[in-house]
Amino acid sequence: MKIDAFLKLFVPRDDSFFPLFEEAAGVLIRASELLQQLMDAATLEERAVLIKQIKAAEHDGDELTHKIYQQLNKSFITPFDREDIQELTSKLDDVTDFINGTAQRIGLYKPKQILPPLKELADVIHEAAGEIQFSLHGLRHSGKNHQQILQSCINLNTLENKADDLYHDCISSLFETEKDTVELIKNKEIIATLEKTVDMAEDVSDIIKTILIKLA
């Protein structure tokens, strides 16, 4: 028997990570909801307020990331592999960072209008955030929730495929219909960041699947 497995028989595992992950998922949900609102903002002033709120959510996510790393340094027995905790924490933070990146680009570029596909991609991001939240809550009792978490990860993969299709359709339409080169460049950058955000969400699901395999 490996020494770490032997120690787990006598030393209680540190379950303080679960509420931290759940809190991080809540921040992600909040950021994705604000992103949806940003896509519907009617004025530059409304956009500015929402962009500031998204930045604040991103800051909260960074604070939670630091808390998780600090807890990892203090914990002797973790609920799953330390490397997976670190990777999951990093990828969760990436999703919120990319939501903020989208918001900052909208604030910087000030596109004349928010195209419908951008709104659709924001909706996909919000759905993905919901799947991540569901999976992270389920990890507290991974054995009992194994199949539900796995299905949620599959749903995230489906959402990533949907985002790819939206991205390609939007880019194609943009080059066919947008006559203003500056607006084309602005929208292309924003669309690419939105699509990358969904890619980051799928990366989270890949780590969760790895954790499930190891815990089975």
C-alpha positions, -999 to 999 in steps of 0.1 A, spaced: 0 0 0 14 35 -9 21 57 20 -5 84 9 -32 57 7 -21 44 41 -23 78 57 -58 84 43 -70 55 65 -60 75 96 -60 112 87 -93 128 78 -94 144 44 -97 182 41 -132 189 26 -128 227 28 -121 227 -9 -157 219 -19 -173 251 -6 -145 271 -22 -151 254 -56 -188 260 -52 -182 296 -44 -160 299 -75 -188 284 -96 -212 310 -81 -188 338 -92 -187 322 -127 -225 322 -129 -227 358 -118 -201 368 -144 -220 349 -172 -253 366 -162 -236 400 -164 -222 391 -198 -257 384 -210 -269 417 -197 -240 434 -214 -250 420 -247 -285 436 -243 -272 470 -230 -288 498 -249 -263 526 -242 -225 530 -237 -232 541 -202 -251 509 -194 -222 489 -210 -197 507 -188 -216 498 -156 -218 461 -165 -182 460 -177 -172 473 -142 -194 447 -125 -178 419 -146 -144 431 -137 -154 430 -100 -166 394 -105 -133 385 -121 -115 400 -91 -136 379 -68 -126 348 -88 -90 357 -85 -94 360 -47 -110 326 -45 -82 311 -67 -56 324 -41 -77 310 -12 -77 276 -29 -40 276 -35 -34 287 1 -56 259 14 -38 234 -9 -5 245 7 -19 239 42 -38 206 36 -22 173 43 -49 150 29 -69 164 0 -103 150 -14 -86 143 -47 -51 146 -63 -34 179 -55 -24 183 -92 -61 180 -102 -71 206 -76 -45 230 -89 -56 224 -126 -93 227 -118 -87 259 -100 -66 274 -128 -91 264 -155 -121 278 -135 -103 310 -132 -95 310 -170 -133 309 -178 -140 340 -157 -109 357 -171 -121 352 -206 -156 365 -198 -139 396 -184 -117 397 -215 -148 398 -237 -163 426 -216 -131 446 -217 -129 443 -255 -165 455 -258 -156 485 -236 -124 492 -256 -137 487 -291 -172 501 -286 -189 482 -315 -218 501 -330 -241 472 -323 -239 438 -306 -246 412 -333 -272 385 -326 -246 356 -327 -227 374 -299 -258 372 -278 -262 335 -286 -226 328 -276 -231 346 -243 -262 324 -237 -240 293 -244 -214 306 -219 -241 310 -193 -254 274 -200 -218 262 -197 -214 280 -164 -245 262 -151 -232 228 -161 -199 236 -143 -217 247 -112 -238 215 -112 -207 193 -116 -188 210 -89 -217 207 -64 -219 170 -73 -182 164 -65 -189 165 -28 -205 130 -32 -189 119 -65 -197 83 -61 -235 89 -58 -234 116 -84 -210 100 -109 -235 95 -138 -251 129 -134 -217 147 -133 -206 127 -164 -237 137 -182 -231 173 -173 -196 170 -188 -211 156 -220 -235 185 -221 -205 209 -219 -189 191 -249 -222 196 -268 -222 233 -259 -186 237 -271 -196 222 -305 -225 246 -306 -202 275 -299 -179 264 -327 -208 263 -352 -220 298 -341 -184 311 -344 -179 298 -379 -213 309 -391 -208 344 -376 -174 349 -391 -186 338 -425 -216 361 -423 -194 390 -410 -170 388 -439 -199 386 -464 -220 415 -450 -199 439 -430 -186 467 -452 -169 487 -425 -135 471 -420 -130 486 -385 -163 472 -373 -154 438 -389 -121 437 -370 -138 447 -337 -166 421 -340 -141 394 -351 -120 399 -320 -151 398 -296 -165 367 -313 -131 349 -310 -129 357 -273 -164 345 -267 -157 312 -285 -125 308 -266 -144 312 -233 -165 281 -242 -133 262 -250 -121 271 -215 -153 258 -200 -148 225 -218 -113 223 -204 -130 224 -169 -152 194 -179 -121 174 -190 -105 179 -156 -137 169 -138 -138 137 -159 -102 129 -150 -111 134 -113 -141 111 -116 -120 84 -132 -95 86 -104 -122 85 -77 -141 56 -92 
